[in-house]
Amino acid sequence: MQGLAKVKILIEGYTNVDSVKSGKEVICPTITLVRDEKIIMVVDPGVLISQQTLVNRLSEEGISISDVNFICVTHSHLDHYRNIGMFPEAKVLDYFGVWSGNVIEKWNEQFTKNIKILKTPGHSDTCITLLVKTNEGTIAICGDVFWREDSPKNDTYANSPVKLMYSRKLVLNSADFIIPGHGAMYKVEKIKSIFTNKYALKPVYNLIGRIKEKIKLKIKEKINGNKLGYCKKCKKLFLKNEDRCECQNFFCFRCCECEAVCELCNCKHKIKGR
């Protein structure tokens, strides 16, 4: 197929944050080049021992620093965006919009004919994924939605494991290949079953279950600690005396069964929609 985008990994990333027991963490993002019509984009210029390494890799592709007109930051973690200053003339695409100097504009999900932007929170609230149509298939450049091909099922750095679960499923169902945050490109089919079967998602479902149990416990504690009790019909708490019917104090004023005008409590408030 002609007229599709081109994707090339400039620098293959790495990380030891999930395995280091003591000592220093060593980390570098996967830095990717995307070309689509007039767009020359570097994704996650990140951290490097020397910026000259990236300059050299671009030069091998026939590209200078000034040729790059877009930088994409997949999420707001320093290891993925530190070197954006290398490209002073480029616009910056991130979760919040497209930055040009001190001006920001909203981006369209269909960024170009061949590039689609997805919001994929979980690892961070600011994660985005680029879905790029190429001759080889659709490539998802997803930052740390997946760290690498052997990504840990449980991302200990995830801001929200539940959101990450859905973001991973979205990426896996949208792409043929994945370029992860810190590794080489790989086929979706190689890992799809690992991250979508019920056993892989069990830790997430367990987390949801624990959250629900905590909510139930807090509600019970609130009920037990509330001397006014709760309505026997709708089960809502009486947070103040005015919430109760004056003559049927086991009902709230909304559920009381006395007449609209009661000689004991004058329940006109009921029909006033108090």
C-alpha positions, 0 to 999 in steps of 0.5 A: 500500500502506498501513501502510508506512514513510516515508523523507525525505532531510532534508539531501543530503550531499556529499564531495570526498575522492575528488577533492581534490588539495590543500587541505581536504576538505569533507564532510557525510553524507546525513541521513535521516528514517525514520518507521515506526509509533511510530518517528521516526528520524534516520539519520546526523546527522553534521557540519553547519556549523550544527546549526540547519539540521537543527533547521529541516529537522525542523521543516518535517516537523512534528518537534521534537528531543524527538520523535525517539526513535531515531538510527541511525549507519550506521558509526563514522566521525565525519562520520556521528555527530558530532551525535548529542548533539543528541538526548539522549532518543533511543535510538541504533542502531549496529552493536553494538546499541541504546543507551539511556543506558549500557545496550545491547541486541542488535537483531533483524535484523527491527527492525520490520515495515518495517525490516530491518538488515543488517551490511554491512562493507567500508568499515568493520567497523561498517557497517550498512544499513537496508532500509526498505519504503515505498510507492515500494519498498524503500529501502537507507540504506547509509552509505558502502557507496556514497558517491553515485550515481557512487561510485568502484568502488575505495573508497580508504578501504575497510577491506576491499575484498573485504567491501565487494564482497559488501556492495555486492552484498547491498544491490543485490540487496535494494533498489529505491533507495539512499540513499548516504552522501554524495548523493541517492537513486537507483534501484538499476537505474541502477548495478547492472551497474556494480558486479556485472559481472566487469569492475567486480569485476576489481580485487577479484579481482586483490587476492584473487589477490595475497593468495593469491600472497603466502601461497604465497610465505610457505609456500615461504620457510618450507619452504626455511628449515626444515632439518627439511624436511616429510613426503613423504606429507602435506607437513606441515612438521617443526617439531621432531624429535619430528614425524618418525618415528625410523626413517623420517625422511622421514615424520611420525609420523602417516604412518610405515609401520613397525609399531605396535611397531618395534624401531628407533623404538618407534612406539607414539606413532602409535597413541596419537594423539600 
